[in-house]
Amino acid sequence: MTFKERYLAGEIPFEDIDLYIEEWNESDDERRLAEFLGLNADEEDVWVDDSDEALKEMLDRQKQA
């Protein structure tokens, strides 16, 4: 499961994104980081252009939907 899937399922805290980034950095995975995390283009844009907090808020809205 991706970070996003596990976070939305309530299995992990948002802060675990750092562990996933570290795992990606140490792997030979050829996917882009956003793909590895399970983020779509809009989520990636918010994360890159704004902040971790903005991404967390966006994902939290999906949790509540």
CORGITA-V347791 format. One record per backbone hydrogen bond with DSSP energy under -0.5 kcal/mol. CO is the residue of the C=O (numbers start at 0). NH is the residue of the N-H. E is the energy in kcal/mol with one decimal. If there is no record, write none. Layout:
co=[CO/CO]
nh=[NH/NH]
e=[E/E]
This chain:
co=[1/2/3/4/5/5/6/12/13/14/15/15/16/17/18/19/20/21/23/31/32/33/33/34/36/39/40/41/42/43/44/45/45/50/51/52/53/54/55/56/57/58/59/60]
nh=[5/6/7/8/10/11/9/15/16/17/18/19/20/21/22/23/24/25/26/35/36/37/38/37/3/43/44/45/46/47/48/49/50/54/55/56/57/58/59/60/61/62/63/64]
e=[-2.3/-2.9/-2.9/-1.5/-2.5/-0.8/-1.6/-1.8/-2.4/-1.6/-0.6/-1.7/-2.4/-2.3/-2.4/-2.5/-2.6/-1.7/-1.1/-2.4/-2.3/-1.0/-2.6/-0.6/-2.5/-2.6/-2.5/-2.2/-2.4/-2.9/-3.2/-2.2/-1.1/-1.8/-2.8/-2.6/-2.0/-2.7/-2.7/-1.7/-1.1/-1.8/-1.6/-0.9]
